[in-house]
Amino acid sequence: MQIEKRFTLPKIGIYLVLLVMLTFTLMPILFMISASMMTSRQILKMPYTWIPDGIAWENFAKAIQGNDKTYIFVRNISNSLIVSVSVAISTVLLASLTGYGLAKFRFRGRNTVFMMIMATMMIPFEAIMIPLYMVIMTLHIQNSYIGLILPFMVSAFGVFQMKQYLTTFPAEFLDAARVDGMGEFGIYWGIVLPNCKPVIATLAILSFRSQWDNLLWPLLVSQSDKMKTIPQYISSFALERSTDEGAMMAAALLASIPMFILFMSLTKYFIGGSAVYESRKG
């Protein structure tokens, strides 16, 4: 039997709203891609033509070479990759361990510990930025990878996300594993983590993105050009290339590629994690 699809007025209105939201979301991205292939004269020409006459490859060459043509872009984007990947991995591991303990083990003060962790989310980073910097200076780890990574190795939001996800994890699986003689860490590594792929992917993407876009902390910790991250590179590149819009857009496009690759490779887990979390919450 063929089911006839009927488009009612409310559905059409919802689709129109979603279409408008999609347009406003994609327009800056499409502009960045289009402008990165144009010369400055084409970009400033009005009305703006979205399709370039030809690809201005020199924009990408200027973006990679940098203002002083030392190709520091490669080192800076490598720094961001090292920091972002390290923070994403440490956040997933530490948050999942903490969330597993808070969700599946009963001990005195468990709720107090959880509420204290959640309370740290109310403290803005700007309030603890200077004390953190003083600690980094005291430990003499400024201008290093450990100085960029250490303050962000675990997040209260990650603990909350993992704890809420694991609260409804079937306890029967864990009890059966204990009866079979598995240790607690073996249960965590062999049973809990493999069944948390959606929420792990979600947390990994959010952690990676937060560090990939982080500008404030690297500005304090990274003094040398070789230890700067990609947001610092784009900031300095834009200031010195204020009249070369095409090269600036090319630098922004190249810096966005790793984030796009990560999201597209984990998108099914990211969407699945949101759906599973909402279903369990309901």
BALOBA-1460 file (C-alpha; in Angstrom, 3 decimals):
// residues 282
<rec num="1" residu="m" x="0.000" y="0.000" z="0.000"/>
<rec num="2" residu="q" x="1.407" y="3.356" z="-1.006"/>
<rec num="3" residu="i" x="1.233" y="5.968" z="1.724"/>
<rec num="4" residu="e" x="0.498" y="9.466" z="0.488"/>
<rec num="5" residu="k" x="2.652" y="12.145" z="2.078"/>
<rec num="6" residu="r" x="0.666" y="15.204" z="3.004"/>
<rec num="7" residu="f" x="2.394" y="18.505" z="3.617"/>
<rec num="8" residu="t" x="0.362" y="20.494" z="6.098"/>
<rec num="9" residu="l" x="0.824" y="24.202" z="6.744"/>
<rec num="10" residu="p" x="2.719" y="23.685" z="10.054"/>
<rec num="11" residu="k" x="5.145" y="21.254" z="8.375"/>
<rec num="12" residu="i" x="5.792" y="23.673" z="5.522"/>
<rec num="13" residu="g" x="6.454" y="26.414" z="8.063"/>
<rec num="14" residu="i" x="8.936" y="24.186" z="9.937"/>
<rec num="15" residu="y" x="10.736" y="23.299" z="6.701"/>
<rec num="16" residu="l" x="10.982" y="26.974" z="5.751"/>
<rec num="17" residu="v" x="12.413" y="27.889" z="9.153"/>
<rec num="18" residu="l" x="14.951" y="25.054" z="8.905"/>
<rec num="19" residu="l" x="15.860" y="26.139" z="5.369"/>
<rec num="20" residu="v" x="16.463" y="29.713" z="6.518"/>
<rec num="21" residu="m" x="18.592" y="28.485" z="9.448"/>
<rec num="22" residu="l" x="20.593" y="26.235" z="7.110"/>
<rec num="23" residu="t" x="21.178" y="29.136" z="4.724"/>
<rec num="24" residu="f" x="22.461" y="31.438" z="7.477"/>
<rec num="25" residu="t" x="24.661" y="28.616" z="8.816"/>
<rec num="26" residu="l" x="26.253" y="27.716" z="5.491"/>
<rec num="27" residu="m" x="26.602" y="31.224" z="4.073"/>
<rec num="28" residu="p" x="29.767" y="32.190" z="6.039"/>
<rec num="29" residu="i" x="31.369" y="28.842" z="5.162"/>
<rec num="30" residu="l" x="30.524" y="29.207" z="1.474"/>
<rec num="31" residu="f" x="31.806" y="32.776" z="1.515"/>
<rec num="32" residu="m" x="35.090" y="31.635" z="3.071"/>
<rec num="33" residu="i" x="35.544" y="28.932" z="0.430"/>
<rec num="34" residu="s" x="34.610" y="31.255" z="-2.420"/>
<rec num="35" residu="a" x="36.697" y="34.215" z="-1.223"/>
<rec num="36" residu="s" x="39.769" y="32.056" z="-0.640"/>
<rec num="37" residu="m" x="39.897" y="31.413" z="-4.392"/>
<rec num="38" residu="m" x="39.610" y="35.071" z="-5.413"/>
<rec num="39" residu="t" x="41.918" y="38.038" z="-5.555"/>
<rec num="40" residu="s" x="41.256" y="40.991" z="-3.261"/>
<rec num="41" residu="r" x="39.841" y="42.981" z="-6.180"/>
<rec num="42" residu="q" x="37.288" y="40.258" z="-6.946"/>
<rec num="43" residu="i" x="36.270" y="39.965" z="-3.297"/>
<rec num="44" residu="l" x="35.643" y="43.708" z="-2.933"/>
<rec num="45" residu="k" x="33.780" y="43.961" z="-6.214"/>
<rec num="46" residu="m" x="30.093" y="44.770" z="-5.806"/>
<rec num="47" residu="p" x="27.756" y="43.043" z="-6.306"/>
<rec num="48" residu="y" x="29.670" y="40.075" z="-4.948"/>
<rec num="49" residu="t" x="30.025" y="37.133" z="-7.346"/>
<rec num="50" residu="w" x="30.020" y="33.822" z="-5.505"/>
<rec num="51" residu="i" x="31.690" y="31.894" z="-8.325"/>
<rec num="52" residu="p" x="35.331" y="32.957" z="-8.864"/>
<rec num="53" residu="d" x="36.667" y="33.544" z="-12.350"/>
<rec num="54" residu="g" x="39.584" y="31.269" z="-11.555"/>
<rec num="55" residu="i" x="41.352" y="29.794" z="-8.556"/>
<rec num="56" residu="a" x="43.901" y="32.197" z="-7.086"/>
<rec num="57" residu="w" x="46.410" y="29.598" z="-5.907"/>
<rec num="58" residu="e" x="48.741" y="32.342" z="-4.696"/>
<rec num="59" residu="n" x="46.347" y="32.928" z="-1.763"/>
<rec num="60" residu="f" x="47.060" y="29.453" z="-0.401"/>
<rec num="61" residu="a" x="50.785" y="29.873" z="-1.027"/>
<rec num="62" residu="k" x="50.799" y="33.128" z="0.962"/>
<rec num="63" residu="a" x="48.771" y="31.508" z="3.763"/>
<rec num="64" residu="i" x="51.218" y="28.623" z="4.118"/>
<rec num="65" residu="q" x="54.369" y="30.719" z="3.704"/>
<rec num="66" residu="g" x="53.335" y="33.258" z="6.317"/>
<rec num="67" residu="n" x="54.160" y="36.929" z="6.473"/>
<rec num="68" residu="d" x="57.908" y="36.284" z="6.746"/>
<rec num="69" residu="k" x="57.845" y="33.288" z="4.344"/>
<rec num="70" residu="t" x="59.218" y="30.875" z="6.942"/>
<rec num="71" residu="y" x="56.339" y="28.368" z="6.526"/>
<rec num="72" residu="i" x="55.625" y="28.655" z="10.244"/>
<rec num="73" residu="f" x="51.999" y="27.781" z="9.388"/>
<rec num="74" residu="v" x="52.951" y="24.100" z="9.197"/>
<rec num="75" residu="r" x="54.511" y="24.170" z="12.683"/>
<rec num="76" residu="n" x="51.618" y="26.151" z="14.179"/>
<rec num="77" residu="i" x="48.937" y="23.854" z="12.793"/>
<rec num="78" residu="s" x="50.957" y="20.863" z="14.014"/>
<rec num="79" residu="n" x="51.023" y="22.432" z="17.484"/>
<rec num="80" residu="s" x="47.252" y="22.809" z="17.432"/>
<rec num="81" residu="l" x="46.835" y="19.202" z="16.318"/>
<rec num="82" residu="i" x="49.090" y="17.909" z="19.106"/>
<rec num="83" residu="v" x="47.367" y="19.994" z="21.778"/>
<rec num="84" residu="s" x="43.797" y="19.336" z="20.577"/>
<rec num="85" residu="v" x="44.266" y="15.577" z="20.106"/>
<rec num="86" residu="s" x="46.017" y="15.242" z="23.475"/>
<rec num="87" residu="v" x="43.272" y="17.161" z="25.274"/>
<rec num="88" residu="a" x="40.529" y="15.181" z="23.507"/>
<rec num="89" residu="i" x="42.113" y="11.826" z="24.456"/>
<rec num="90" residu="s" x="42.832" y="12.797" z="28.066"/>
<rec num="91" residu="t" x="39.364" y="14.293" z="28.496"/>
<rec num="92" residu="v" x="37.672" y="11.156" z="27.199"/>
<rec num="93" residu="l" x="39.747" y="8.816" z="29.376"/>
<rec num="94" residu="l" x="39.640" y="10.834" z="32.610"/>
<rec num="95" residu="a" x="36.017" y="11.918" z="32.235"/>
<rec num="96" residu="s" x="34.872" y="8.380" z="31.432"/>
<rec num="97" residu="l" x="36.771" y="6.962" z="34.424"/>
<rec num="98" residu="t" x="35.319" y="9.580" z="36.750"/>
<rec num="99" residu="g" x="31.836" y="9.280" z="35.282"/>
<rec num="100" residu="y" x="31.958" y="5.488" z="35.551"/>
<rec num="101" residu="g" x="32.960" y="5.689" z="39.214"/>
<rec num="102" residu="l" x="30.250" y="8.214" z="40.048"/>
<rec num="103" residu="a" x="27.570" y="6.328" z="38.120"/>
<rec num="104" residu="k" x="28.234" y="2.714" z="39.139"/>
<rec num="105" residu="f" x="29.937" y="2.809" z="42.548"/>
<rec num="106" residu="r" x="28.172" y="3.721" z="45.749"/>
<rec num="107" residu="f" x="30.292" y="5.419" z="48.395"/>
<rec num="108" residu="r" x="29.841" y="8.044" z="51.042"/>
<rec num="109" residu="g" x="29.972" y="11.551" z="49.663"/>
<rec num="110" residu="r" x="29.391" y="10.517" z="46.070"/>
<rec num="111" residu="n" x="26.751" y="13.182" z="45.443"/>
<rec num="112" residu="t" x="28.869" y="15.795" z="47.200"/>
<rec num="113" residu="v" x="31.832" y="15.019" z="44.953"/>
<rec num="114" residu="f" x="29.630" y="15.208" z="41.872"/>
<rec num="115" residu="m" x="28.124" y="18.547" z="42.931"/>
<rec num="116" residu="m" x="31.588" y="19.974" z="43.638"/>
<rec num="117" residu="i" x="32.697" y="18.960" z="40.145"/>
<rec num="118" residu="m" x="29.597" y="20.562" z="38.664"/>
<rec num="119" residu="a" x="30.193" y="23.725" z="40.686"/>
<rec num="120" residu="t" x="33.454" y="24.304" z="38.822"/>
<rec num="121" residu="m" x="31.408" y="24.845" z="35.653"/>
<rec num="122" residu="m" x="30.087" y="28.061" z="37.212"/>
<rec num="123" residu="i" x="33.594" y="29.553" z="37.442"/>
<rec num="124" residu="p" x="34.593" y="31.401" z="34.259"/>
<rec num="125" residu="f" x="38.020" y="30.624" z="32.871"/>
<rec num="126" residu="e" x="38.989" y="34.302" z="33.106"/>
<rec num="127" residu="a" x="38.663" y="34.093" z="36.894"/>
<rec num="128" residu="i" x="41.285" y="31.341" z="37.208"/>
<rec num="129" residu="m" x="43.430" y="32.265" z="34.231"/>
<rec num="130" residu="i" x="45.995" y="34.329" z="36.175"/>
<rec num="131" residu="p" x="46.398" y="31.766" z="39.023"/>
<rec num="132" residu="l" x="46.828" y="29.037" z="36.397"/>
<rec num="133" residu="y" x="49.444" y="31.118" z="34.637"/>
<rec num="134" residu="m" x="51.314" y="31.631" z="37.904"/>
<rec num="135" residu="v" x="51.317" y="27.866" z="38.478"/>
<rec num="136" residu="i" x="52.630" y="27.275" z="34.953"/>
<rec num="137" residu="m" x="55.376" y="29.849" z="35.542"/>
<rec num="138" residu="t" x="56.301" y="28.281" z="38.881"/>
<rec num="139" residu="l" x="56.595" y="24.851" z="37.267"/>
<rec num="140" residu="h" x="58.632" y="26.354" z="34.396"/>
<rec num="141" residu="i" x="56.477" y="24.697" z="31.749"/>
<rec num="142" residu="q" x="55.481" y="27.824" z="29.856"/>
<rec num="143" residu="n" x="56.160" y="27.829" z="26.133"/>
<rec num="144" residu="s" x="55.755" y="24.028" z="26.021"/>
<rec num="145" residu="y" x="53.160" y="21.457" z="25.025"/>
<rec num="146" residu="i" x="52.563" y="20.398" z="28.616"/>
<rec num="147" residu="g" x="51.821" y="24.000" z="29.552"/>
<rec num="148" residu="l" x="49.210" y="24.201" z="26.796"/>
<rec num="149" residu="i" x="47.643" y="20.823" z="27.605"/>
<rec num="150" residu="l" x="47.750" y="20.445" z="31.402"/>
<rec num="151" residu="p" x="44.955" y="22.890" z="32.424"/>
<rec num="152" residu="f" x="42.465" y="21.266" z="30.014"/>
<rec num="153" residu="m" x="43.132" y="17.541" z="30.470"/>
<rec num="154" residu="v" x="39.684" y="16.958" z="31.967"/>
<rec num="155" residu="s" x="36.477" y="18.986" z="32.011"/>
<rec num="156" residu="a" x="33.534" y="19.093" z="34.396"/>
<rec num="157" residu="f" x="31.160" y="18.962" z="31.428"/>
<rec num="158" residu="g" x="32.830" y="15.777" z="30.225"/>
<rec num="159" residu="v" x="32.397" y="14.159" z="33.650"/>
<rec num="160" residu="f" x="28.737" y="15.221" z="33.690"/>
<rec num="161" residu="q" x="28.140" y="13.874" z="30.187"/>
<rec num="162" residu="m" x="29.764" y="10.511" z="30.889"/>
<rec num="163" residu="k" x="28.106" y="10.145" z="34.276"/>
<rec num="164" residu="q" x="24.637" y="10.816" z="32.890"/>
<rec num="165" residu="y" x="25.219" y="8.408" z="30.009"/>
<rec num="166" residu="l" x="26.546" y="5.608" z="32.235"/>
<rec num="167" residu="t" x="23.844" y="5.963" z="34.886"/>
<rec num="168" residu="t" x="21.475" y="3.856" z="32.773"/>
<rec num="169" residu="f" x="24.168" y="1.427" z="31.618"/>
<rec num="170" residu="p" x="22.862" y="-2.097" z="32.455"/>
<rec num="171" residu="a" x="24.375" y="-3.184" z="35.760"/>
<rec num="172" residu="e" x="23.767" y="-6.834" z="34.829"/>
<rec num="173" residu="f" x="26.629" y="-6.714" z="32.322"/>
<rec num="174" residu="l" x="28.998" y="-5.458" z="34.995"/>
<rec num="175" residu="d" x="27.863" y="-8.047" z="37.556"/>
<rec num="176" residu="a" x="28.263" y="-10.862" z="35.028"/>
<rec num="177" residu="a" x="31.793" y="-9.691" z="34.253"/>
<rec num="178" residu="r" x="32.665" y="-9.614" z="37.953"/>
<rec num="179" residu="v" x="31.343" y="-13.151" z="38.363"/>
<rec num="180" residu="d" x="33.596" y="-14.214" z="35.481"/>
<rec num="181" residu="g" x="36.565" y="-12.819" z="37.393"/>
<rec num="182" residu="m" x="37.210" y="-9.581" z="35.511"/>
<rec num="183" residu="g" x="38.792" y="-6.732" z="37.440"/>
<rec num="184" residu="e" x="37.234" y="-3.297" z="37.628"/>
<rec num="185" residu="f" x="39.676" y="-1.748" z="35.195"/>
<rec num="186" residu="g" x="39.163" y="-4.673" z="32.815"/>
<rec num="187" residu="i" x="35.407" y="-4.111" z="33.001"/>
<rec num="188" residu="y" x="35.886" y="-0.417" z="32.306"/>
<rec num="189" residu="w" x="38.267" y="-1.001" z="29.391"/>
<rec num="190" residu="g" x="36.645" y="-4.083" z="27.870"/>
<rec num="191" residu="i" x="32.939" y="-3.507" z="28.453"/>
<rec num="192" residu="v" x="32.149" y="0.078" z="29.379"/>
<rec num="193" residu="l" x="34.286" y="1.966" z="26.852"/>
<rec num="194" residu="p" x="33.350" y="-0.129" z="23.772"/>
<rec num="195" residu="n" x="29.674" y="0.488" z="24.540"/>
<rec num="196" residu="c" x="30.103" y="4.241" z="24.906"/>
<rec num="197" residu="k" x="31.243" y="5.068" z="21.367"/>
<rec num="198" residu="p" x="28.491" y="7.646" z="20.671"/>
<rec num="199" residu="v" x="29.092" y="9.708" z="23.810"/>
<rec num="200" residu="i" x="32.874" y="9.313" z="23.483"/>
<rec num="201" residu="a" x="32.748" y="10.647" z="19.921"/>
<rec num="202" residu="t" x="30.577" y="13.562" z="21.049"/>
<rec num="203" residu="l" x="32.921" y="14.440" z="23.893"/>
<rec num="204" residu="a" x="36.001" y="14.045" z="21.683"/>
<rec num="205" residu="i" x="34.619" y="16.406" z="19.035"/>
<rec num="206" residu="l" x="33.639" y="19.053" z="21.593"/>
<rec num="207" residu="s" x="36.989" y="18.822" z="23.401"/>
<rec num="208" residu="f" x="38.961" y="18.960" z="20.148"/>
<rec num="209" residu="r" x="36.992" y="21.957" z="18.894"/>
<rec num="210" residu="s" x="37.364" y="23.914" z="22.146"/>
<rec num="211" residu="q" x="41.160" y="23.599" z="21.996"/>
<rec num="212" residu="w" x="41.371" y="24.113" z="18.240"/>
<rec num="213" residu="d" x="39.641" y="27.482" z="18.670"/>
<rec num="214" residu="n" x="41.412" y="28.402" z="21.921"/>
<rec num="215" residu="l" x="43.255" y="31.695" z="21.588"/>
<rec num="216" residu="l" x="43.364" y="33.222" z="25.071"/>
<rec num="217" residu="w" x="45.469" y="30.605" z="26.901"/>
<rec num="218" residu="p" x="48.070" y="30.107" z="24.128"/>
<rec num="219" residu="l" x="48.517" y="33.887" z="24.021"/>
<rec num="220" residu="l" x="49.672" y="33.734" z="27.648"/>
<rec num="221" residu="v" x="51.740" y="30.545" z="27.525"/>
<rec num="222" residu="s" x="53.292" y="30.507" z="24.035"/>
<rec num="223" residu="q" x="55.944" y="33.184" z="23.644"/>
<rec num="224" residu="s" x="57.965" y="31.816" z="20.715"/>
<rec num="225" residu="d" x="56.623" y="31.589" z="17.169"/>
<rec num="226" residu="k" x="57.388" y="27.871" z="17.037"/>
<rec num="227" residu="m" x="55.051" y="27.136" z="19.973"/>
<rec num="228" residu="k" x="52.128" y="29.232" z="18.782"/>
<rec num="229" residu="t" x="48.857" y="27.576" z="17.749"/>
<rec num="230" residu="i" x="46.795" y="28.133" z="14.628"/>
<rec num="231" residu="p" x="44.418" y="30.783" z="16.135"/>
<rec num="232" residu="q" x="47.485" y="32.856" z="17.034"/>
<rec num="233" residu="y" x="48.855" y="32.406" z="13.522"/>
<rec num="234" residu="i" x="45.605" y="33.564" z="11.917"/>
<rec num="235" residu="s" x="45.381" y="36.537" z="14.272"/>
<rec num="236" residu="s" x="48.902" y="37.765" z="13.497"/>
<rec num="237" residu="f" x="48.534" y="36.923" z="9.798"/>
<rec num="238" residu="a" x="45.316" y="38.935" z="9.527"/>
<rec num="239" residu="l" x="46.855" y="41.959" z="11.264"/>
<rec num="240" residu="e" x="49.801" y="42.084" z="8.891"/>
<rec num="241" residu="r" x="47.790" y="41.084" z="5.812"/>
<rec num="242" residu="s" x="45.001" y="43.606" z="6.368"/>
<rec num="243" residu="t" x="44.753" y="44.401" z="2.645"/>
<rec num="244" residu="d" x="44.982" y="40.816" z="1.354"/>
<rec num="245" residu="e" x="41.517" y="39.413" z="1.973"/>
<rec num="246" residu="g" x="42.017" y="36.414" z="-0.289"/>
<rec num="247" residu="a" x="45.085" y="35.196" z="1.609"/>
<rec num="248" residu="m" x="43.289" y="35.670" z="4.938"/>
<rec num="249" residu="m" x="40.339" y="33.593" z="3.747"/>
<rec num="250" residu="a" x="42.734" y="30.925" z="2.454"/>
<rec num="251" residu="a" x="44.444" y="30.745" z="5.854"/>
<rec num="252" residu="a" x="41.065" y="30.418" z="7.588"/>
<rec num="253" residu="l" x="39.972" y="27.701" z="5.151"/>
<rec num="254" residu="l" x="43.160" y="25.672" z="5.624"/>
<rec num="255" residu="a" x="42.827" y="25.979" z="9.404"/>
<rec num="256" residu="s" x="39.237" y="24.697" z="9.246"/>
<rec num="257" residu="i" x="40.014" y="21.513" z="7.311"/>
<rec num="258" residu="p" x="41.098" y="19.320" z="10.292"/>
<rec num="259" residu="m" x="37.934" y="20.239" z="12.199"/>
<rec num="260" residu="f" x="35.768" y="19.387" z="9.182"/>
<rec num="261" residu="i" x="37.546" y="16.053" z="8.732"/>
<rec num="262" residu="l" x="37.108" y="15.116" z="12.400"/>
<rec num="263" residu="f" x="33.429" y="16.038" z="12.451"/>
<rec num="264" residu="m" x="32.595" y="14.264" z="9.191"/>
<rec num="265" residu="s" x="34.444" y="11.102" z="10.259"/>
<rec num="266" residu="l" x="32.617" y="10.947" z="13.608"/>
<rec num="267" residu="t" x="29.327" y="12.518" z="12.612"/>
<rec num="268" residu="k" x="27.305" y="9.291" z="12.824"/>
<rec num="269" residu="y" x="28.525" y="8.707" z="16.382"/>
<rec num="270" residu="f" x="27.998" y="12.382" z="17.259"/>
<rec num="271" residu="i" x="24.366" y="12.332" z="16.097"/>
<rec num="272" residu="g" x="23.855" y="8.890" z="17.627"/>
<rec num="273" residu="g" x="25.229" y="10.079" z="20.956"/>
<rec num="274" residu="s" x="22.793" y="12.974" z="21.061"/>
<rec num="275" residu="a" x="19.878" y="10.706" z="20.141"/>
<rec num="276" residu="v" x="20.787" y="8.019" z="22.677"/>
<rec num="277" residu="y" x="21.312" y="10.604" z="25.414"/>
<rec num="278" residu="e" x="17.895" y="12.157" z="24.768"/>
<rec num="279" residu="s" x="16.156" y="8.742" z="24.669"/>
<rec num="280" residu="r" x="17.773" y="7.666" z="27.922"/>
<rec num="281" residu="k" x="16.973" y="11.016" z="29.481"/>
<rec num="282" residu="g" x="13.356" y="10.618" z="28.530"/>
